[in-house]
Amino acid sequence: MPVRLTALPADDAHAWLDQAVHTYVTAMRYPRGTERGRIGLWRDHLYRPGWIAVAALAPASPSELMQPTYARLRVRSSWTADNEIMAGVAYGYTGAPDQWWNRQLRTGLARRGHSPEQIEAITADYFELTELHVHPFAQGRGIGEALLQRLLDARPESRVLLSTPEVRGEENRAWSLYRRMGFTDVLRDFTFAGDPRPFAFLGRDLPLPTGRHAAV
Ligand SMILES: CC(C)(COP(=O)(O)OP(=O)(O)OC[C@H]1O[C@@H](n2cnc3c(N)ncnc32)[C@H](O)[C@@H]1OP(=O)(O)O)[C@@H](O)C(=O)NCCC(=O)NCCS
């Protein structure tokens, strides 16, 4: 499947935001309807300092475009071809102390006994990898790694941090990808306010090493 990566313009979000959130909800296997709450959150992030989003666009055949699964992923804008659908999406921005996620991380680190100096060192200068998702029809072909590489290419921050749900034995594609790319533990088994699931914070220094899979 030929896929191309493209930066998603914040000013053109009306052309891609629905499809991006649909990709995210499908990849995470969240219940339908979750999109409604999440679109507002994604939109709120568009103009944060250092925000960047990248999509993987794949061509679909006319018959595929008739199917509801693919129709929801169709992206129509001046920078897309008529038949392109969203196979994957990733975005993030520069972390800052006034952000909820940053405060949650600081709280978690403090509870585990980190000193203020240690917390400052971890959170002083980082890119938050907020979302990274590949639609199930396109997973396992190197698109996730390619999105990560593109998103983190030439960033000014010295580190990248992310949070991902804890999974027994770290046995899913997200964990496999992050470990492969050299992410190490920052904080494990943390529960965000309002969500009972345990999450891990992972991080690594930038820049990333050159990718192992050059699929895209
Ligand atoms: C996590 C996720 C973004 C990774 O994207 P992806 O495109 O599936 O990832 P990759 O293809 O780069 O890597 C996945 C696997 O494909 C393999 N692979 C990658 N490129 C390959 C290639 N060209 N040839 C053969 N195998 C390849 C990798 O070795 C890896 O193997 P693994 O399954 O043993 O881990 C995606 O699977 C996803 O959206 N999952 C659900 C949502 C999610 O968990 N998001 C992250 C939340 S923090």
Ligand as a Chemical Component Dictionary entry (heavy atoms), coordinates in Angstrom:
data_LIG
# 
_chem_comp.id                   LIG 
_chem_comp.type                 NON-POLYMER 
_chem_comp.pdbx_formal_charge   0 
_chem_comp.three_letter_code    LIG 
# 
loop_
_chem_comp_atom.comp_id 
_chem_comp_atom.atom_id 
_chem_comp_atom.alt_atom_id 
_chem_comp_atom.type_symbol 
_chem_comp_atom.charge 
_chem_comp_atom.model_Cartn_x 
_chem_comp_atom.model_Cartn_y 
_chem_comp_atom.model_Cartn_z 
_chem_comp_atom.pdbx_ordinal 
LIG C1  C1  C 0 0.842  1.865  17.991 1  
LIG C2  C2  C 0 0.665  2.166  16.505 2  
LIG C3  C3  C 0 0.545  3.652  16.300 3  
LIG C4  C4  C 0 1.889  1.654  15.763 4  
LIG O1  O1  O 0 1.695  1.882  14.380 5  
LIG P1  P1  P 0 2.050  0.750  13.332 6  
LIG O2  O2  O 0 2.017  1.372  12.004 7  
LIG O3  O3  O 0 1.204  -0.434 13.581 8  
LIG O4  O4  O 0 3.563  0.468  13.793 9  
LIG P2  P2  P 0 4.744  -0.106 12.935 10 
LIG O5  O5  O 0 4.224  -0.799 11.720 11 
LIG O6  O6  O 0 5.742  0.957  12.761 12 
LIG O7  O7  O 0 5.308  -1.176 13.920 13 
LIG C5  C5  C 0 4.438  -2.232 14.308 14 
LIG C6  C6  C 0 4.992  -3.579 13.909 15 
LIG O8  O8  O 0 5.173  -3.731 12.522 16 
LIG C7  C7  C 0 6.493  -4.191 12.265 17 
LIG N1  N1  N 0 6.918  -3.546 11.021 18 
LIG C8  C8  C 0 7.028  -2.243 10.826 19 
LIG N2  N2  N 0 7.433  -2.001 9.564  20 
LIG C9  C9  C 0 7.545  -3.167 8.961  21 
LIG C10 C10 C 0 7.910  -3.550 7.649  22 
LIG N3  N3  N 0 8.233  -2.646 6.712  23 
LIG N4  N4  N 0 7.901  -4.861 7.360  24 
LIG C11 C11 C 0 7.576  -5.761 8.300  25 
LIG N5  N5  N 0 7.224  -5.451 9.551  26 
LIG C12 C12 C 0 7.216  -4.161 9.880  27 
LIG C13 C13 C 0 7.284  -3.734 13.405 28 
LIG O9  O9  O 0 8.430  -4.537 13.661 29 
LIG C14 C14 C 0 6.308  -3.869 14.503 30 
LIG O10 O10 O 0 6.295  -5.192 14.950 31 
LIG P3  P3  P 0 5.488  -5.592 16.248 32 
LIG O11 O11 O 0 4.066  -5.773 15.828 33 
LIG O12 O12 O 0 6.120  -6.834 16.694 34 
LIG O13 O13 O 0 5.627  -4.444 17.169 35 
LIG C15 C15 C 0 -0.579 1.452  15.942 36 
LIG O14 O14 O 0 -0.405 0.062  16.010 37 
LIG C16 C16 C 0 -1.857 1.856  16.637 38 
LIG O15 O15 O 0 -2.459 2.835  16.256 39 
LIG N6  N6  N 0 -2.273 1.080  17.647 40 
LIG C17 C17 C 0 -3.525 1.325  18.349 41 
LIG C18 C18 C 0 -3.576 2.677  19.004 42 
LIG C19 C19 C 0 -2.423 2.913  19.944 43 
LIG O16 O16 O 0 -2.077 2.051  20.753 44 
LIG N7  N7  N 0 -1.824 4.105  19.850 45 
LIG C20 C20 C 0 -0.769 4.513  20.725 46 
LIG C21 C21 C 0 -1.368 4.959  22.011 47 
LIG S1  S1  S 0 -0.166 5.785  22.986 48 
# 
loop_
_chem_comp_bond.comp_id 
_chem_comp_bond.atom_id_1 
_chem_comp_bond.atom_id_2 
_chem_comp_bond.value_order 
_chem_comp_bond.pdbx_ordinal 
LIG C1  C2  SING 1  
LIG C2  C3  SING 2  
LIG C2  C4  SING 3  
LIG C2  C15 SING 4  
LIG C4  O1  SING 5  
LIG O1  P1  SING 6  
LIG P1  O2  DOUB 7  
LIG P1  O3  SING 8  
LIG P1  O4  SING 9  
LIG O4  P2  SING 10 
LIG P2  O5  DOUB 11 
LIG P2  O6  SING 12 
LIG P2  O7  SING 13 
LIG O7  C5  SING 14 
LIG C5  C6  SING 15 
LIG C6  O8  SING 16 
LIG C6  C14 SING 17 
LIG O8  C7  SING 18 
LIG C7  N1  SING 19 
LIG C7  C13 SING 20 
LIG N1  C8  SING 21 
LIG N1  C12 SING 22 
LIG C8  N2  DOUB 23 
LIG N2  C9  SING 24 
LIG C9  C10 SING 25 
LIG C9  C12 DOUB 26 
LIG C10 N3  SING 27 
LIG C10 N4  DOUB 28 
LIG N4  C11 SING 29 
LIG C11 N5  DOUB 30 
LIG N5  C12 SING 31 
LIG C13 O9  SING 32 
LIG C13 C14 SING 33 
LIG C14 O10 SING 34 
LIG O10 P3  SING 35 
LIG P3  O11 DOUB 36 
LIG P3  O12 SING 37 
LIG P3  O13 SING 38 
LIG C15 O14 SING 39 
LIG C15 C16 SING 40 
LIG C16 O15 DOUB 41 
LIG C16 N6  SING 42 
LIG N6  C17 SING 43 
LIG C17 C18 SING 44 
LIG C18 C19 SING 45 
LIG C19 O16 DOUB 46 
LIG C19 N7  SING 47 
LIG N7  C20 SING 48 
LIG C20 C21 SING 49 
LIG C21 S1  SING 50 
# 
